[in-house]
Amino acid sequence: MTLRLLPVVTVAAVVLTGLGIACTTSDAPPIERIAVRSGWARIADSGATSGAYLEIANNDTVAITLVGVTTDDAGAAEVHETMQHDGMAHMMPRTEVGIPAGDVVTMAPGGVHVMLINLRRALVIGDSVRLRLRFSDSTSVNVTAPVRTP
């Protein structure tokens, strides 16, 4: 009888092992190393300048650095930061924005943002702007930011 149960026990062990492997997988999508969310861009006329604002989450265990932004929707896209000096607001270009491991950088009006210079078309509500974010480790992330009013 022991000999007859051995194949059954072996099959049961294989089935349970297979179920255990199946149970360890998840239907949830994998966490992105760099996640961009809450993006939007300001309305503006063709040829004008606009701003785009994003949240960039670094879900990795090492810091990353945003080193550039490109778009086909404007002549140039540059990261800027609005600063106060002697009671006056002015913008300074940023060549890079560090994002510590496990942290989020929030781009917002009056702070760090993407300047869209010399728009190739008008940006109207319901439209969107396509951006490509470049990071120091050669990673690129494509983003579509809907156009809206602040």
PABA-663250 format. One record per atom (N, C-alpha, C): x, y, z; residue number from 0. Coordinates in Angstrom, 1 decimal. Layout:
X	Y	Z	NUM
...
END
This chain:
0.8	-1.2	0.0	0
0.0	0.0	0.0	0
0.9	1.2	0.0	0
1.9	1.2	0.7	1
2.8	2.4	0.7	1
3.4	2.7	-0.7	1
3.7	1.6	-1.4	2
4.2	1.8	-2.7	2
3.1	2.4	-3.7	2
1.9	2.1	-3.5	3
0.9	2.6	-4.3	3
0.6	4.1	-4.0	3
0.8	4.5	-2.7	4
0.5	5.9	-2.3	4
1.7	6.8	-2.8	4
2.8	6.3	-2.9	5
4.0	7.1	-3.3	5
3.7	7.9	-4.6	5
3.3	7.3	-5.7	6
3.0	8.1	-6.8	6
1.9	9.2	-6.6	6
0.9	8.9	-5.8	7
-0.1	9.9	-5.5	7
0.5	11.0	-4.7	7
1.3	10.7	-3.7	8
1.9	11.7	-2.9	8
2.8	12.6	-3.7	8
3.6	12.0	-4.6	9
4.5	12.7	-5.5	9
3.7	13.6	-6.4	9
2.6	13.2	-7.0	10
1.8	14.0	-7.9	10
1.2	15.1	-7.1	10
0.7	14.9	-5.9	11
0.1	15.9	-5.0	11
1.2	17.0	-4.7	11
2.4	16.5	-4.4	12
3.5	17.5	-4.1	12
3.8	18.4	-5.3	12
3.8	17.8	-6.5	13
4.1	18.6	-7.7	13
2.9	19.6	-7.9	13
1.7	19.1	-7.8	14
0.5	20.0	-8.0	14
0.6	21.1	-7.0	14
0.8	20.8	-5.7	15
0.9	21.9	-4.7	15
2.0	22.8	-4.9	15
3.2	22.3	-5.4	16
4.3	23.2	-5.7	16
3.9	24.1	-6.8	16
3.2	23.6	-7.8	17
2.7	24.4	-9.0	17
1.8	25.5	-8.5	17
0.9	25.1	-7.6	18
-0.1	26.1	-7.1	18
0.6	27.1	-6.3	18
1.6	26.7	-5.5	19
2.4	27.7	-4.7	19
3.1	28.7	-5.6	19
3.6	28.3	-6.7	20
4.3	29.2	-7.7	20
3.2	30.1	-8.3	20
2.1	29.5	-8.6	21
1.0	30.4	-9.2	21
0.5	31.4	-8.2	21
0.4	31.0	-6.9	22
-0.1	32.0	-5.9	22
0.9	33.1	-5.6	22
2.2	32.9	-5.9	23
3.2	33.9	-5.6	23
3.2	35.0	-6.7	23
2.6	34.7	-7.9	24
2.5	35.7	-8.9	24
1.3	36.6	-8.7	24
1.4	37.8	-9.2	25
0.3	38.7	-9.0	25
-0.2	39.3	-10.3	25
-1.5	39.6	-10.3	26
-2.1	40.2	-11.5	26
-1.8	41.7	-11.5	26
-1.3	42.3	-10.4	27
-1.0	43.7	-10.3	27
0.3	44.0	-11.2	27
0.2	45.1	-11.9	28
1.4	45.5	-12.7	28
2.6	45.7	-11.9	28
3.8	45.5	-12.4	29
5.0	45.7	-11.6	29
5.1	47.2	-11.4	29
5.8	47.5	-10.2	30
6.0	48.9	-9.9	30
7.0	49.5	-10.8	30
6.7	50.6	-11.4	31
7.7	51.3	-12.3	31
8.8	51.9	-11.5	31
10.0	51.8	-12.0	32
11.1	52.4	-11.3	32
11.0	53.9	-11.2	32
10.6	54.5	-12.3	33
10.3	55.9	-12.4	33
8.8	56.1	-12.9	33
8.0	56.7	-12.0	34
6.6	56.9	-12.3	34
6.3	58.4	-12.4	34
5.7	58.8	-13.5	35
5.3	60.2	-13.7	35
3.8	60.2	-13.7	35
3.3	61.1	-12.8	36
1.8	61.3	-12.7	36
1.4	62.7	-12.5	36
0.1	62.9	-12.5	37
-0.5	64.3	-12.3	37
0.1	65.3	-13.2	37
0.4	65.0	-14.4	38
1.0	65.9	-15.4	38
-0.1	66.8	-16.0	38
0.3	68.0	-16.3	39
-0.6	68.9	-17.0	39
0.2	70.1	-17.6	39
-0.3	70.7	-18.6	40
0.3	71.9	-19.2	40
-0.7	73.0	-19.3	40
-0.2	74.3	-19.3	41
-1.1	75.5	-19.4	41
-1.5	75.7	-20.8	41
-2.7	76.3	-20.9	42
-3.1	76.7	-22.2	42
-2.2	77.9	-22.7	42
-2.0	78.0	-24.0	43
-1.2	79.1	-24.6	43
-1.4	79.1	-26.1	43
-1.0	80.3	-26.6	44
-1.1	80.5	-28.1	44
0.1	79.9	-28.8	44
-0.1	79.6	-30.0	45
1.0	79.2	-30.9	45
2.1	80.2	-30.9	45
3.4	79.8	-30.8	46
4.5	80.8	-30.7	46
4.8	81.3	-29.3	46
3.9	81.1	-28.4	47
4.1	81.6	-27.0	47
4.9	80.6	-26.2	47
5.0	80.9	-24.9	48
5.6	80.0	-24.0	48
4.6	79.5	-23.0	48
4.7	78.3	-22.6	49
3.8	77.7	-21.6	49
4.6	76.9	-20.6	49
3.9	76.3	-19.7	50
4.6	75.5	-18.6	50
3.9	74.2	-18.5	50
4.7	73.2	-18.2	51
4.2	71.8	-17.9	51
4.6	71.4	-16.5	51
3.8	70.7	-15.8	52
4.0	70.4	-14.4	52
3.7	68.9	-14.2	52
4.6	68.2	-13.4	53
4.5	66.8	-13.3	53
4.9	66.4	-11.8	53
4.5	65.2	-11.5	54
5.1	64.6	-10.3	54
6.0	63.4	-10.8	54
7.2	63.4	-10.4	55
8.1	62.3	-10.8	55
8.5	61.5	-9.5	55
8.1	60.3	-9.5	56
8.3	59.4	-8.3	56
9.5	58.5	-8.7	56
10.5	58.4	-7.8	57
11.6	57.5	-7.9	57
11.3	56.3	-7.0	57
10.8	55.2	-7.6	58
10.5	54.0	-6.8	58
11.7	53.1	-6.6	58
12.9	53.6	-7.1	59
14.1	52.8	-7.0	59
14.8	52.9	-5.6	59
15.8	52.1	-5.4	60
16.6	52.2	-4.2	60
17.8	53.1	-4.3	60
18.0	53.7	-5.5	61
19.1	54.6	-5.7	61
18.5	55.9	-6.3	61
19.2	57.0	-6.0	62
18.8	58.3	-6.5	62
18.9	58.4	-8.0	62
18.1	59.2	-8.7	63
18.1	59.4	-10.1	63
18.2	60.9	-10.3	63
18.6	61.3	-11.5	64
18.6	62.7	-11.8	64
18.0	63.0	-13.2	64
17.0	63.9	-13.2	65
16.4	64.4	-14.4	65
17.4	65.3	-15.1	65
17.8	65.0	-16.3	66
18.8	65.8	-17.0	66
18.3	66.6	-18.2	66
17.1	66.3	-18.6	67
16.5	67.0	-19.8	67
15.1	66.6	-20.1	67
14.5	67.5	-20.9	68
13.1	67.2	-21.4	68
13.1	67.6	-22.9	68
12.5	66.8	-23.7	69
12.3	67.2	-25.1	69
10.8	67.1	-25.5	69
10.4	67.8	-26.5	70
9.1	67.7	-27.0	70
9.1	68.1	-28.5	70
8.2	67.6	-29.3	71
8.0	68.0	-30.6	71
6.9	69.1	-30.7	71
6.3	69.4	-29.6	72
5.3	70.4	-29.5	72
5.8	71.9	-29.3	72
7.1	72.0	-29.1	73
7.6	73.4	-28.9	73
9.0	73.4	-29.4	73
9.5	74.6	-29.7	74
10.9	74.8	-30.2	74
11.9	74.3	-29.2	74
11.6	74.4	-27.9	75
12.5	73.9	-26.8	75
11.7	73.6	-25.6	75
12.2	72.7	-24.8	76
11.6	72.4	-23.5	76
12.8	72.4	-22.5	76
12.7	73.3	-21.4	77
13.7	73.4	-20.5	77
13.1	73.3	-19.1	77
13.9	72.8	-18.1	78
13.5	72.7	-16.7	78
13.9	74.1	-16.1	78
13.0	74.8	-15.5	79
13.3	76.0	-14.8	79
12.8	75.9	-13.4	79
13.3	76.9	-12.6	80
12.8	77.0	-11.2	80
12.5	78.5	-10.9	80
11.3	78.8	-10.4	81
11.0	80.1	-10.1	81
11.5	80.4	-8.7	81
12.2	81.5	-8.5	82
12.8	81.9	-7.2	82
12.4	83.3	-6.9	82
12.4	83.6	-5.6	83
12.2	85.0	-5.1	83
13.5	85.6	-4.7	83
13.8	86.8	-5.2	84
15.0	87.5	-4.9	84
14.6	89.0	-4.8	84
14.9	89.6	-3.6	85
14.5	91.0	-3.3	85
13.1	91.3	-3.7	85
12.2	90.4	-3.3	86
10.8	90.6	-3.5	86
10.3	90.4	-5.0	86
11.2	90.0	-5.8	87
10.9	89.8	-7.2	87
11.0	88.3	-7.6	87
10.1	87.8	-8.4	88
10.1	86.4	-8.8	88
10.9	86.4	-10.1	88
11.8	85.5	-10.3	89
12.5	85.3	-11.5	89
12.8	83.8	-11.7	89
13.0	83.4	-12.9	90
13.2	82.0	-13.3	90
14.7	81.7	-13.6	90
15.1	80.6	-13.1	91
16.5	80.2	-13.5	91
16.4	78.8	-14.1	91
17.2	78.6	-15.2	92
17.2	77.2	-15.8	92
17.9	76.2	-14.8	92
17.4	75.0	-14.8	93
18.0	73.9	-14.0	93
18.5	72.9	-15.0	93
19.8	72.6	-14.9	94
20.4	71.6	-15.8	94
20.1	70.2	-15.3	94
19.7	70.0	-14.1	95
19.4	68.7	-13.5	95
18.5	68.9	-12.3	95
17.7	67.9	-12.0	96
16.9	67.8	-10.8	96
17.1	66.4	-10.2	96
17.7	66.4	-9.1	97
17.9	65.2	-8.4	97
16.6	64.7	-7.7	97
16.4	63.4	-7.7	98
15.3	62.7	-7.1	98
15.8	61.6	-6.2	98
15.8	61.8	-4.9	99
16.3	60.8	-4.0	99
15.5	59.4	-4.1	99
16.2	58.4	-3.8	100
15.5	57.1	-3.8	100
14.2	57.1	-2.9	100
13.2	56.6	-3.5	101
11.9	56.5	-2.7	101
11.2	57.8	-2.6	101
11.6	58.9	-3.3	102
11.1	60.2	-3.1	102
10.3	60.7	-4.3	102
9.6	61.8	-4.2	103
8.8	62.3	-5.3	103
9.2	63.8	-5.5	103
9.4	64.2	-6.7	104
9.6	65.7	-7.0	104
8.3	66.1	-7.6	104
7.8	67.2	-7.1	105
6.5	67.8	-7.6	105
6.8	69.1	-8.3	105
6.6	69.1	-9.6	106
6.7	70.3	-10.4	106
5.4	71.1	-10.3	106
5.5	72.4	-10.0	107
4.2	73.1	-9.8	107
4.5	74.6	-10.2	107
3.4	75.3	-10.5	108
3.6	76.8	-10.8	108
4.2	77.5	-9.6	108
5.2	78.3	-9.8	109
5.9	79.0	-8.8	109
7.1	78.2	-8.2	109
7.4	77.1	-8.8	110
8.5	76.3	-8.4	110
9.2	75.7	-9.6	110
9.6	74.5	-9.5	111
10.3	73.8	-10.6	111
9.2	73.4	-11.6	111
9.5	73.6	-12.9	112
8.5	73.3	-13.9	112
9.3	73.1	-15.3	112
8.5	72.7	-16.3	113
9.1	72.6	-17.6	113
8.6	73.7	-18.4	113
9.5	74.5	-18.9	114
9.1	75.7	-19.8	114
9.0	75.1	-21.2	114
7.9	75.4	-21.9	115
7.7	75.0	-23.3	115
7.8	76.3	-24.1	115
8.9	76.4	-24.8	116
9.3	77.7	-25.4	116
9.0	77.6	-26.9	116
8.4	78.7	-27.5	117
8.1	78.8	-28.9	117
7.2	77.6	-29.3	117
6.0	77.6	-28.8	118
5.1	76.5	-29.1	118
4.8	76.4	-30.6	118
4.8	75.3	-31.1	119
4.6	75.0	-32.5	119
3.1	75.0	-32.9	119
2.2	75.0	-31.9	120
0.8	75.1	-32.1	120
0.2	75.6	-30.8	120
-1.1	76.1	-30.9	121
-1.8	76.5	-29.7	121
-2.1	75.3	-28.8	121
-2.0	75.6	-27.5	122
-2.4	74.5	-26.5	122
-3.8	74.9	-26.0	122
-4.8	74.1	-26.3	123
-6.2	74.4	-25.8	123
-6.7	73.3	-24.9	123
-7.7	73.6	-24.1	124
-8.2	72.6	-23.2	124
-8.7	71.4	-24.0	124
-8.4	70.3	-23.5	125
-8.8	69.0	-24.2	125
-7.6	68.5	-25.1	125
-6.6	69.3	-25.3	126
-5.4	68.9	-26.0	126
-4.5	68.3	-25.1	126
-3.3	67.9	-25.6	127
-2.2	67.3	-24.7	127
-0.9	67.7	-25.3	127
0.1	67.6	-24.4	128
1.5	67.8	-24.8	128
2.3	66.5	-24.6	128
3.1	66.1	-25.5	129
3.9	64.9	-25.4	129
5.3	65.4	-24.9	129
5.8	64.8	-23.8	130
7.1	65.1	-23.3	130
7.9	63.8	-23.2	130
9.3	64.0	-23.4	131
10.2	62.9	-23.1	131
11.2	63.3	-22.1	131
11.1	62.6	-20.9	132
12.0	63.0	-19.8	132
13.3	62.1	-19.9	132
14.4	62.7	-19.8	133
15.7	62.0	-19.9	133
16.4	62.0	-18.5	133
16.9	60.9	-18.1	134
17.6	60.8	-16.8	134
19.0	60.4	-17.0	134
19.8	60.7	-16.0	135
21.3	60.5	-16.0	135
21.7	59.1	-16.3	135
20.9	58.1	-16.0	136
21.2	56.7	-16.2	136
20.8	56.2	-17.6	136
20.5	57.2	-18.5	137
20.1	56.9	-19.9	137
18.6	56.4	-20.0	137
17.9	56.4	-18.9	138
16.5	56.1	-19.0	138
15.7	57.2	-19.6	138
14.7	56.9	-20.4	139
13.8	57.9	-20.9	139
12.4	57.5	-20.6	139
11.5	58.5	-20.2	140
10.1	58.2	-19.9	140
9.3	59.2	-20.8	140
8.4	58.6	-21.5	141
7.4	59.4	-22.3	141
6.2	59.7	-21.5	141
5.8	61.0	-21.6	142
4.6	61.5	-20.8	142
3.7	62.2	-21.7	142
2.4	62.1	-21.5	143
1.4	62.9	-22.2	143
0.7	63.7	-21.1	143
0.8	65.1	-21.2	144
0.3	66.0	-20.2	144
-0.9	66.7	-20.8	144
-2.1	66.5	-20.2	145
-3.3	67.2	-20.7	145
-3.2	68.7	-20.5	145
-3.8	69.5	-21.4	146
-3.7	70.9	-21.3	146
-5.0	71.4	-20.5	146
-4.7	72.3	-19.6	147
-5.8	72.8	-18.7	147
-5.5	74.2	-18.2	147
-6.4	74.8	-17.6	148
-6.1	76.1	-16.9	148
-5.6	75.8	-15.5	148
-4.9	76.7	-14.9	149
-4.3	76.4	-13.6	149
-5.4	76.3	-12.5	149
END
